[in-house]
Amino acid sequence: MFPFSETCLFSAIPVKDCLRIHFTLLRTLQLIFQFPFQCMRFVYSS
């Protein structure tokens, strides 16, 4: 992932918003990576 502190320091975004964006990105990536596995699990379980 990108260095978190640099992203916050060099942007004009307040730290609180930066944190929220950062965690939203992480959450989105997590969901994207989990999705295929959940599909496969669903297919195999049915």
PEMOLIN-V581510 format. One record per pair of residues at least 12 apart in sequence whose ideal C-beta (glycine too) atoms are under 10 Angstrom apart, sorted by the first residue. I is the first residue (numbers start at 1). J is the second residue. Records with the same first field share a line. If there is no record, write none. Layout:
BEGIN
I: J ; J
END
This chain:
BEGIN
1: 22 ; 25 ; 26 ; 29
2: 22 ; 25
4: 18 ; 19 ; 22
5: 18
7: 21 ; 22 ; 25
8: 21 ; 22
END
